[in-house]
């Protein structure tokens, strides 16, 4: 079903798109930092809420992508397009509701989540939250469209749109932050415009009836409850898993915050490097949704095994390559952060632990479960991920970091234990093949 050329056309743009997202995000932070600590603090507080909400949009898009991929694999392009239309309406409705709540209750929400914060920080946070909330529908519609393009095996289009959106964001930041001194409002406005442009372009492209999947007569709403239920059966567990996972990460960060400034800084820098290290692997995981989803739709279970093994080998290859490259140039990379010698040493310790763990088990813990999700086995991945997160990552973080006085290193070792646990569970589940008997689309 997928030649090596097909896989390259799917994977390479995904890797570039994910790398762009991280590097542009870093540039975004640097530009905003010129406005002062109050602006940076206000934006960072809102972004922690934004990330949880954006996770919901992405999870819903994943549900639609899985269902659409399965219909494509079955050769039922009409149903795939109908699923796309349901995804569009669901994404727009969810994001609109969350956006309206955020617009009218942004101050109570900020006070409830973060307590009493300084007036200037609150002012920046409120305006940033307001403009971010207005952009939610645009972002949700873009995520839905991007997921559908990936379902068709076309990640090049989403890569090009992403490049345009990021360019608009950076140029907008430069004009509004540096030129008009708009601080947090400038950063939020640039993001709003870039997301609106991306949503409009990807929607217009999906109105083309000559595509495998297209939006058919969006102005005439059609609600198909059975198909919407299928999308939600994948999207909701995936959203719960990702959202609670982020809450768990916040709890671990609160443990680290008790170890002092050096530990907090080392944890933050190592976290940035670790995210960059596994980006190619994340792109392979996204490709897994498309490839395995289409194979499941065609009921070609041998192809599922074949392509999963092939993509897992590629994932291991890119994670190994990225890890070795970053370790080789670690001193040069860390020099950009202007860290003290003690912080640099601590950062390297946890980064090495992460690197060793990543090359051994990260693909099994985070890429392989996407094959199970593409086969509708979402409840299992959700339960395993949540139990492993709370028992091993959070539980062992307290035991190792505090009880055994290992500090920040203990939290990262606990993370590795979590990875090994979930990786083992996913390998066993995939090998047993129970995913073959789960279906969320009409037979």
C-alpha positions in Angstrom: 0.0 0.0 0.0 2.9 2.3 0.7 6.1 2.3 -1.3 9.4 3.6 0.1 8.8 6.8 -1.9 5.3 7.2 -0.4 6.7 6.9 3.1 9.5 9.4 2.4 6.9 11.9 1.0 4.8 11.4 4.1 7.6 11.4 6.7 10.2 14.1 5.6 7.7 17.0 5.5 6.3 15.9 8.9 9.9 16.0 10.4 10.5 19.5 8.9 7.1 20.7 10.2 7.8 19.5 13.7 11.3 21.0 13.7 9.9 24.3 12.5 7.3 24.3 15.3 10.0 24.0 18.0 12.6 26.4 16.5 9.9 29.1 15.7 8.6 28.7 19.3 12.1 29.4 20.6 12.4 32.5 18.4 8.9 33.6 19.6 10.1 33.4 23.3 13.2 35.4 22.6 11.3 38.2 20.8 8.7 38.5 23.6 11.5 38.5 26.3 12.5 42.0 25.0 9.2 43.3 26.5 10.2 42.6 30.1 9.6 39.9 32.7 6.0 40.8 33.3 5.1 40.1 29.7 7.0 36.9 29.6 5.4 35.7 32.9 1.9 36.6 31.7 2.3 34.8 28.4 3.9 31.7 30.0 1.0 31.4 32.5 -1.6 31.6 29.7 0.4 29.2 27.5 0.2 26.5 30.2 -3.6 26.7 29.9 -3.5 27.1 26.1 -1.4 23.9 25.8 -4.0 21.9 27.7 -6.8 23.2 25.4 -4.8 22.8 22.2 -4.2 19.2 23.2 -8.0 18.7 23.1 -8.2 20.1 19.5 -5.3 17.9 18.4 -6.8 14.8 20.0 -10.1 15.4 18.3 -8.2 15.8 15.0 -6.4 12.5 15.6 -9.8 10.8 16.0 -11.0 12.2 12.7 -7.7 11.3 11.0 -7.9 7.6 12.2 -11.5 7.2 11.0 -10.8 8.9 7.6 -7.6 6.8 7.1 -9.6 3.6 7.7 -12.2 4.6 5.2 -9.5 5.5 2.6 -7.9 2.1 3.2 -11.3 0.5 2.6 -11.7 2.5 -0.6 -14.8 4.3 0.7 -13.9 7.9 -0.1 -17.4 9.1 0.2 -17.5 8.0 3.9 -14.0 9.5 4.4 -15.3 12.9 3.2 -18.4 12.6 5.4 -16.1 11.9 8.4 -14.0 14.9 7.5 -17.2 17.1 7.5 -18.1 15.8 10.9 -14.6 16.5 12.2 -14.9 20.1 10.9 -18.2 20.7 12.7 -17.0 19.0 15.9 -13.7 20.9 16.0 -15.4 24.3 15.3 -18.1 23.7 18.0 -15.7 22.6 20.7 -13.2 25.4 20.1 -16.0 28.0 19.9 -17.4 26.9 23.3 -14.0 26.9 24.9 -13.1 30.2 23.3 -16.3 31.9 24.5 -15.7 30.6 28.1 -12.2 31.9 28.0 -13.2 35.4 26.6 -15.8 36.0 29.3 -14.2 34.2 32.3 -10.5 34.8 31.6 -9.8 36.7 34.8 -11.6 34.2 37.2 -9.9 31.3 35.4 -6.5 32.9 35.8 -7.2 33.7 39.5 -8.5 30.1 40.1 -5.5 28.4 38.4 -2.6 30.7 39.5 -4.0 32.5 42.5 -3.0 36.1 43.2 -0.5 37.4 40.7 1.0 40.8 40.3 -1.1 43.4 38.5 1.2 44.0 35.5 1.5 40.2 35.0 -2.3 39.9 35.2 -2.7 42.7 32.7 -0.5 41.0 30.1 -2.0 37.6 30.9 -5.6 38.8 30.3 -5.0 40.4 26.9 -2.9 37.5 25.8 -5.7 35.1 27.0 -8.4 37.1 25.2 -6.7 37.1 21.8 -5.6 33.4 22.2 -9.2 32.5 22.9 -10.4 34.3 19.7 -7.8 32.2 17.8 -9.0 28.8 19.2 -11.6 28.2 16.3 -9.0 29.0 13.7 -6.4 26.7 15.3 -8.9 23.9 15.7 -10.0 24.1 12.1 -6.4 24.1 10.9 -5.5 21.1 13.1 -8.5 19.2 11.7 -7.6 20.0 8.1 -3.9 19.2 8.7 -4.9 15.8 10.1 -7.0 15.1 7.1 -4.2 15.9 4.7 -2.0 13.5 6.6 -4.7 10.9 6.3 -4.4 11.2 2.5 -0.6 10.8 2.8 -0.1 14.5 1.9 2.1 16.1 4.6 3.9 18.4 2.1 0.8 20.7 1.9 0.6 21.1 5.6 4.4 21.7 5.8 4.1 24.5 3.3 1.1 26.1 5.1 3.0 25.7 8.4 6.0 27.6 6.9 3.7 30.4 5.8 2.0 30.5 9.2 5.3 30.6 11.1 6.6 33.3 8.8 3.5 35.5 9.4 3.9 34.9 13.1 7.6 35.9 13.2 7.1 38.9 10.9 4.0 40.0 12.9 5.9 39.7 16.2 8.8 41.8 14.8 6.3 44.6 13.6 4.0 44.6 16.6 6.5 43.9 19.4 9.5 45.8 18.2 7.8 48.4 16.1 4.5 49.2 17.9 5.7 48.1 21.4 2.5 46.0 21.9 4.2 43.4 24.1 1.9 40.4 24.9 -0.9 41.9 22.8 1.5 42.0 19.8 2.5 38.4 20.2 -1.1 37.2 20.6 -2.2 39.2 17.6 0.5 37.8 15.3 -0.5 34.3 16.4 -4.2 35.1 15.8 -3.5 36.3 12.2 -1.2 33.4 11.4 -3.8 30.8 12.6 -6.6 32.6 10.8 -4.6 32.5 7.5 -3.7 28.8 8.0 -7.3 27.9 8.8 -8.7 29.7 5.7 -6.1 28.2 3.3 -6.5 24.6 4.5 -10.3 24.9 4.4 -10.3 26.3 0.9 -8.0 23.5 -0.3 -10.3 20.9 1.3 -13.3 22.3 -0.6 -11.7 20.9 -3.8 -14.0 17.9 -4.8 -11.1 16.3 -6.8 -9.2 15.4 -3.5 -9.6 11.9 -2.0 -11.1 13.7 1.1 -12.9 17.0 0.7 -15.4 19.1 2.6 -18.7 18.6 0.7 -21.1 21.6 1.0 -20.0 22.9 4.4 -22.8 25.5 4.2 -25.3 22.6 4.5 -24.7 21.0 7.9 -25.0 17.2 8.1 -24.8 15.6 11.5 -24.2 11.9 11.4 -24.2 10.8 15.0 -22.8 7.3 14.4 -19.8 8.7 12.6 -19.3 11.5 15.1 -19.4 8.9 17.8 -16.7 6.9 16.1 -14.5 10.1 16.0 -15.2 10.8 19.6 -14.5 7.2 20.7 -10.9 7.8 19.6 -10.6 11.5 20.2 -12.0 11.6 23.8 -9.7 8.9 25.3 -6.7 10.4 23.5 -7.6 13.9 24.8 -8.0 12.6 28.3 -4.7 10.8 28.1 -2.8 13.8 26.8 -4.5 16.3 29.1 -3.9 14.3 32.3 -0.4 13.6 31.1 0.3 17.3 31.0 -1.2 17.7 34.5 1.2 15.0 35.7 4.1 16.9 34.1 3.1 20.0 36.0 3.1 18.0 39.3 6.6 16.8 38.6 7.7 20.3 37.8 6.3 21.4 41.2 8.6 18.8 42.8 11.6 20.2 40.9 10.7 23.7 41.9 11.5 22.8 45.5 15.1 22.0 44.7 16.1 25.6 44.0 16.9 27.9 41.0 19.8 25.7 39.6 17.6 22.6 39.5 14.7 24.5 37.9 16.9 26.0 35.2 18.7 22.7 34.5 15.3 20.9 34.3 13.9 23.6 31.9 17.0 23.5 29.6 17.2 19.7 29.6 13.5 19.6 28.8 14.0 21.8 25.8 16.9 19.7 24.5 15.0 16.5 25.2 12.0 17.7 23.2 14.2 18.6 20.2 15.9 15.2 20.5 12.7 13.2 19.8 11.0 15.5 17.2 11.8 13.1 14.3 10.4 10.3 16.3 7.2 12.3 17.0 6.9 12.8 13.2 7.2 9.1 12.6 4.5 8.5 15.2 2.2 10.9 13.3 2.9 9.0 10.1 2.0 5.7 11.9 -1.6 7.0 12.2 -2.0 7.4 8.5 -0.2 4.2 7.4 -1.7 1.8 10.0 -5.1 3.4 9.7 -5.3 2.8 6.0 -4.1 -0.8 6.5 -6.7 -1.4 9.2 -9.4 0.0 6.9 -8.3 -2.5 4.2 -8.3 -5.3 6.9 -4.8 -6.1 5.8 -3.4 -7.1 9.2 -0.2 -8.5 7.8 0.5 -5.1 6.3 -0.2 -3.5 9.7 2.6 -5.7 11.2 4.9 -5.1 8.3 4.6 -1.3 8.2 4.6 -0.9 12.0 7.9 -2.8 12.2 9.3 -0.8 9.3 8.3 2.5 10.8 9.6 1.5 14.3 13.0 0.6 12.8 13.1 4.1 11.1 12.0 5.7 14.4 14.8 4.0 16.3 17.2 5.1 13.6 16.3 8.8 13.7 16.2 8.9 17.5 19.7 7.3 17.7 21.0 9.7 15.1 19.5 12.8 16.8 20.7 11.7 20.2 24.3 11.1 19.1 24.3 14.4 17.2 23.1 16.4 20.1 25.4 14.7 22.6 28.3 15.3 20.2 27.6 19.0 20.1 26.2 19.3 23.6 28.8 21.8 24.8 28.2 24.1 21.8 24.4 23.8 22.3 24.5 24.6 26.0 26.8 27.6 25.4 23.7 29.4 23.9 22.1 29.4 27.3 24.9 31.1 29.3 24.5 28.7 32.2 26.7 28.5 35.3 29.2 25.6 35.6 27.0 23.9 38.2 23.8 24.2 36.2 25.6 23.0 33.0 26.9 19.9 34.8 23.4 19.1 36.2 21.8 19.7 32.8 24.3 17.3 31.1 23.6 14.6 33.7 19.9 14.5 33.2 20.3 14.9 29.4 22.6 11.9 29.2 20.0 9.9 31.3 17.3 11.0 28.9 19.5 10.1 25.8 20.3 6.6 27.0 16.6 5.9 27.8 15.4 7.5 24.6 17.5 5.3 22.3 16.4 2.1 24.1 12.7 2.6 24.8 11.2 5.9 23.6 9.9 4.5 20.3 8.2 1.7 22.1 6.6 4.0 24.6 5.5 6.8 22.3 5.6 5.7 18.6 4.2 2.2 18.9 1.0 3.2 20.7 0.0 5.3 17.7 -0.2 2.0 15.8 -2.7 0.8 18.4 -4.6 4.1 18.3 -4.9 3.8 14.5 -6.4 0.3 15.1 -9.0 1.9 17.5 -7.3 0.4 20.6 -7.4 3.8 22.3 -8.9 2.7 25.7 -6.0 0.4 26.3 -3.4 3.1 25.5 -5.2 5.6 27.7 -5.4 3.3 30.7 -1.7 2.2 30.4 -0.4 5.7 29.9 -2.4 7.2 32.8 -1.6 4.4 35.3 2.1 4.4 34.3 2.3 8.1 34.6 0.8 8.4 38.0 2.3 5.2 39.6 5.8 5.3 38.1 6.6 8.8 36.9 4.9 10.7 39.7 5.2 8.1 42.4 8.8 7.3 41.8 9.6 11.0 41.4 8.6 11.5 45.1 10.5 8.4 46.2 13.7 8.9 44.3 13.9 12.7 44.3 12.8 13.4 47.8 13.0 10.2 49.9 16.3 9.1 48.5 17.5 12.7 48.1 18.4 12.3 44.4 17.0 15.7 43.4 16.2 16.5 39.8 18.1 13.3 38.6 15.5 11.2 40.5 12.6 12.8 38.6 14.3 11.9 35.3 15.0 8.4 36.3 11.4 8.0 37.4 10.4 9.2 33.9 12.6 6.4 32.4 10.9 3.8 34.6 7.5 5.1 33.3 8.7 4.7 29.7 9.9 1.1 30.2 6.6 0.2 31.9 4.4 1.6 29.1 6.7 0.4 26.4 6.5 -3.2 27.7 2.7 -3.0 27.9 2.4 -1.7 24.3 4.7 -4.4 22.9 2.8 -7.2 24.6 -0.6 -5.7 23.4 0.5 -5.3 19.8 2.1 -8.8 19.7 -1.1 -10.4 21.0 -3.2 -8.8 18.2 -6.3 -8.0 20.2 -6.5 -4.8 18.2 -7.7 -6.7 15.2 -11.1 -7.2 16.7 -11.9 -3.6 17.6 -13.8 -1.5 15.1 -15.4 2.0 15.3 -16.5 2.2 11.6 -19.4 0.4 10.0 -18.5 -3.0 8.5 
